[in-house]
Amino acid sequence: MSVVDDVLLGVIEGITEFLPISSTGHLIIAEHWLGQRSDTYNVVIQAGAILAVTLIYWRRIVELLTQWDKPDNRAYLGNLVVAFLVTAVLGLVVKKLGFQLPTAINPIAWALIIGGVWMIGAEAVAGRMPESAKVTLRVAIAVGVAQVVAGVFPGTSRSATTIFTAMLLGTTNRAAATEFVFLVGIPTMYAASAYELYDQIKHGGVAADWGPLGVAFVVSTVTAFIAVKWLLGYIQGHRFTVFAIYRILFGGALLGLSAMGVLG
């Protein structure tokens, strides 16, 4: 792979990891043109995006960890732990069952389209519910389950699935739902990345060209930082409709390209 490919993959990962448009789906599609990447490559560039979100939320993280004696912080931190544990347990079950991510284009395209339609409908329903920024135990459990579901079906998007699950179950404030989902995603994705690296080491070691991989990691980190900061500002006054429309159009384009034989 050329440096240009590494930069491009870093940009794709950085933009799509936390926007509700599916990073896995976009990266799988990119592989059809840029070639298959190693598992190590996948883990490392994803870690760049996670690092970016950690830097964005570092004050909130410090507050939760150092002021857990406050009832609101303690309850919020407890819900984060519940969501993480639900994800971890169900994720390990899926892993032990030997599930492999599908890489065919059509299922990803349909997941993008169906997810886009669902986003529009879910936000309309949530918009008729009372405004609330409260995260309940029910929301935490559901977000944990939603993270695993999104991981099993490329194209659904972890952020989209979890944000709208939270909104439909009562955390109707977009900013509050997004913050909770992103904070849950930090330990979840760090743990998943660490597990994948451990699994690779256990089964023969980590093979990677660290120079190009370092380029992709840096690009992913910087791009994700910019994308998430923009998203957090955007949702203060806008719905997620633009992302839903993008998913529907992109999914439709993929189905068309697949039908013409351009994508396999």
C-alpha positions as CSV (number, residue, x, y, z in Angstrom):
1,M,0.0,0.0,0.0
2,S,1.2,3.5,-0.7
3,V,1.3,6.4,1.8
4,V,-1.7,7.9,0.0
5,D,-3.7,4.7,0.7
6,D,-2.7,4.9,4.4
7,V,-3.8,8.6,4.6
8,L,-7.1,7.8,2.8
9,L,-7.9,4.9,5.1
10,G,-7.0,7.0,8.1
11,V,-9.4,9.8,6.9
12,I,-12.2,7.3,6.3
13,E,-11.8,5.8,9.7
14,G,-11.5,9.1,11.4
15,I,-14.6,10.6,9.8
16,T,-16.9,7.5,10.0
17,E,-16.0,5.9,13.4
18,F,-18.2,8.2,15.4
19,L,-20.5,9.7,12.8
20,P,-23.7,7.7,12.4
21,I,-22.8,6.3,9.0
22,S,-20.8,3.1,9.8
23,S,-17.0,3.0,9.8
24,T,-16.9,-0.7,9.3
25,G,-19.1,-0.6,6.3
26,H,-17.1,2.2,4.7
27,L,-13.7,0.5,5.4
28,I,-14.9,-2.8,4.1
29,I,-16.0,-1.1,0.9
30,A,-12.6,0.8,0.7
31,E,-10.8,-2.6,0.9
32,H,-12.4,-3.6,-2.4
33,W,-10.3,-0.9,-4.1
34,L,-7.3,-0.5,-1.8
35,G,-6.7,-4.1,-0.8
36,Q,-7.2,-6.2,2.3
37,R,-5.7,-4.9,5.5
38,S,-4.3,-6.9,8.4
39,D,-6.2,-7.2,11.7
40,T,-3.4,-5.2,13.4
41,Y,-4.0,-2.4,10.9
42,N,-7.7,-2.3,11.7
43,V,-7.1,-2.2,15.4
44,V,-4.5,0.5,15.3
45,I,-6.3,3.0,13.1
46,Q,-9.5,2.5,15.2
47,A,-7.4,3.2,18.3
48,G,-6.6,6.6,16.7
49,A,-10.2,7.5,16.5
50,I,-10.8,6.4,20.1
51,L,-7.9,8.5,21.3
52,A,-9.4,11.5,19.7
53,V,-12.7,11.1,21.5
54,T,-10.8,10.5,24.8
55,L,-9.1,13.8,24.3
56,I,-12.3,15.6,23.6
57,Y,-14.0,14.2,26.7
58,W,-11.1,14.2,29.1
59,R,-12.5,16.8,31.4
60,R,-15.8,14.9,31.7
61,I,-13.9,11.6,32.3
62,V,-11.8,13.2,35.0
63,E,-14.9,14.7,36.6
64,L,-16.7,11.3,36.7
65,L,-13.7,9.5,38.2
66,T,-12.7,12.1,40.8
67,Q,-16.2,13.3,41.8
68,W,-18.0,10.0,42.0
69,D,-19.2,10.9,45.5
70,K,-21.8,13.2,43.9
71,P,-25.1,11.3,43.4
72,D,-25.5,12.4,39.8
73,N,-22.0,11.5,38.8
74,R,-22.2,8.2,40.7
75,A,-25.4,7.2,38.9
76,Y,-24.0,8.2,35.5
77,L,-20.8,6.3,36.1
78,G,-22.8,3.3,37.2
79,N,-24.8,3.4,34.0
80,L,-21.6,3.6,32.0
81,V,-20.3,0.5,33.8
82,V,-23.5,-1.4,33.2
83,A,-23.5,-0.6,29.4
84,F,-19.8,-1.6,29.2
85,L,-20.3,-4.9,31.0
86,V,-23.4,-5.8,28.9
87,T,-21.3,-5.1,25.8
88,A,-18.3,-7.0,27.1
89,V,-20.3,-10.1,28.1
90,L,-22.4,-10.3,24.9
91,G,-19.4,-9.4,22.8
92,L,-17.4,-12.3,24.2
93,V,-20.3,-14.7,23.6
94,V,-20.4,-13.6,19.9
95,K,-16.6,-14.0,19.7
96,K,-16.7,-17.5,21.2
97,L,-19.3,-18.5,18.7
98,G,-16.8,-17.7,16.0
99,F,-18.9,-15.0,14.3
100,Q,-17.1,-13.4,11.3
101,L,-18.1,-10.0,9.9
102,P,-19.7,-10.3,6.5
103,T,-17.8,-8.5,3.8
104,A,-20.3,-8.7,0.8
105,I,-21.4,-5.3,-0.5
106,N,-25.2,-5.9,-0.7
107,P,-25.8,-6.7,3.0
108,I,-23.8,-3.6,3.9
109,A,-25.7,-1.4,1.4
110,W,-29.1,-2.7,2.7
111,A,-27.9,-2.0,6.3
112,L,-27.1,1.5,5.4
113,I,-30.4,2.1,3.7
114,I,-32.6,0.4,6.4
115,G,-30.6,2.2,9.1
116,G,-31.1,5.5,7.4
117,V,-34.9,5.0,7.2
118,W,-34.9,3.8,10.8
119,M,-33.0,7.0,11.9
120,I,-35.6,9.3,10.3
121,G,-38.5,7.4,11.9
122,A,-36.8,7.0,15.3
123,E,-36.0,10.7,15.5
124,A,-39.6,11.6,14.6
125,V,-40.9,9.4,17.4
126,A,-38.3,10.7,19.9
127,G,-39.3,14.2,18.9
128,R,-42.8,13.7,20.2
129,M,-41.6,12.5,23.5
130,P,-40.8,14.8,26.5
131,E,-37.4,16.4,26.4
132,S,-35.0,14.5,28.8
133,A,-31.3,14.3,29.2
134,K,-31.5,11.6,31.9
135,V,-29.8,8.3,31.3
136,T,-31.6,5.5,33.1
137,L,-30.6,1.9,33.8
138,R,-32.9,0.7,31.0
139,V,-31.1,3.0,28.6
140,A,-27.7,1.8,29.7
141,I,-28.6,-1.9,29.3
142,A,-30.2,-1.3,25.8
143,V,-27.1,0.7,24.7
144,G,-24.9,-2.2,25.7
145,V,-27.0,-4.6,23.6
146,A,-27.2,-2.2,20.7
147,Q,-23.3,-1.9,20.6
148,V,-23.1,-5.7,20.1
149,V,-25.8,-5.7,17.4
150,A,-24.1,-3.0,15.5
151,G,-20.8,-4.9,15.7
152,V,-22.4,-8.0,14.2
153,F,-24.0,-6.2,11.2
154,P,-21.6,-3.9,9.3
155,G,-23.4,-0.9,7.9
156,T,-25.7,-0.4,10.8
157,S,-23.2,2.0,12.6
158,R,-22.5,1.6,16.3
159,S,-23.1,5.3,17.0
160,A,-26.4,5.4,15.1
161,T,-27.8,2.2,16.7
162,T,-26.8,3.3,20.2
163,I,-27.8,7.0,20.0
164,F,-31.3,6.2,18.6
165,T,-31.8,3.4,21.0
166,A,-31.1,5.8,23.9
167,M,-33.4,8.4,22.4
168,L,-36.3,6.0,21.9
169,L,-36.0,4.7,25.5
170,G,-36.1,8.2,27.1
171,T,-32.9,10.1,26.7
172,T,-34.5,12.2,24.0
173,N,-32.0,15.0,24.2
174,R,-29.6,14.4,21.2
175,A,-26.6,15.9,22.9
176,A,-27.1,13.9,26.1
177,A,-27.7,10.6,24.2
178,T,-24.6,11.2,22.1
179,E,-22.4,12.0,25.0
180,F,-23.4,8.8,26.9
181,V,-22.9,6.7,23.8
182,F,-19.5,8.2,23.1
183,L,-18.4,7.8,26.7
184,V,-19.5,4.2,26.7
185,G,-17.6,3.7,23.4
186,I,-14.3,4.8,24.9
187,P,-13.7,1.8,27.3
188,T,-15.6,-0.5,25.0
189,M,-13.4,0.1,22.0
190,Y,-10.2,0.3,23.9
191,A,-11.1,-3.1,25.4
192,A,-12.0,-4.6,22.0
193,S,-8.8,-3.3,20.5
194,A,-6.7,-4.7,23.4
195,Y,-8.5,-8.1,23.1
196,E,-7.9,-8.3,19.4
197,L,-4.2,-7.5,19.8
198,Y,-3.9,-10.1,22.6
199,D,-5.6,-12.6,20.4
200,Q,-3.2,-11.9,17.6
201,I,-0.1,-12.2,19.9
202,K,-1.5,-15.4,21.3
203,H,-1.9,-17.0,17.9
204,G,1.4,-16.1,16.3
205,G,2.3,-12.5,17.0
206,V,1.6,-9.1,15.5
207,A,2.7,-8.5,12.0
208,A,2.7,-4.9,10.8
209,D,4.6,-2.3,8.8
210,W,4.7,0.2,11.6
211,G,5.7,3.2,9.4
212,P,2.7,3.3,7.2
213,L,0.5,2.2,10.1
214,G,1.8,5.1,12.1
215,V,0.7,7.5,9.3
216,A,-2.8,6.0,9.3
217,F,-3.0,6.2,13.1
218,V,-2.1,9.9,13.2
219,V,-4.4,10.8,10.3
220,S,-7.2,8.8,12.0
221,T,-6.7,10.6,15.3
222,V,-6.6,14.1,13.8
223,T,-9.6,13.5,11.5
224,A,-11.7,11.9,14.2
225,F,-11.0,14.8,16.5
226,I,-12.2,17.3,13.9
227,A,-15.2,15.2,12.9
228,V,-16.5,14.6,16.5
229,K,-16.0,18.3,17.5
230,W,-18.0,19.3,14.5
231,L,-20.7,16.7,15.2
232,L,-21.1,17.8,18.8
233,G,-21.7,21.4,17.7
234,Y,-23.9,20.4,14.8
235,I,-26.4,18.4,16.8
236,Q,-27.0,21.3,19.2
237,G,-29.3,22.8,16.6
238,H,-29.9,20.1,14.0
239,R,-31.4,16.7,13.6
240,F,-29.5,13.6,12.3
241,T,-31.5,13.7,9.1
242,V,-28.6,14.7,6.9
243,F,-26.8,11.5,7.9
244,A,-29.8,9.4,7.3
245,I,-30.2,10.8,3.8
246,Y,-26.5,10.2,3.1
247,R,-26.9,6.6,4.2
248,I,-29.9,6.0,2.0
249,L,-28.2,7.6,-1.1
250,F,-24.8,5.9,-0.4
251,G,-26.5,2.5,0.1
252,G,-28.5,2.9,-3.1
253,A,-25.4,3.8,-5.0
254,L,-23.6,0.7,-3.7
255,L,-26.5,-1.5,-4.8
256,G,-26.3,0.1,-8.2
257,L,-22.5,-0.5,-8.5
258,S,-22.9,-4.0,-7.3
259,A,-25.6,-4.7,-9.9
260,M,-23.3,-3.4,-12.6
261,G,-20.5,-5.6,-11.4
262,V,-18.2,-2.7,-10.4
263,L,-18.3,-4.0,-6.8
264,G,-18.3,-7.6,-5.9
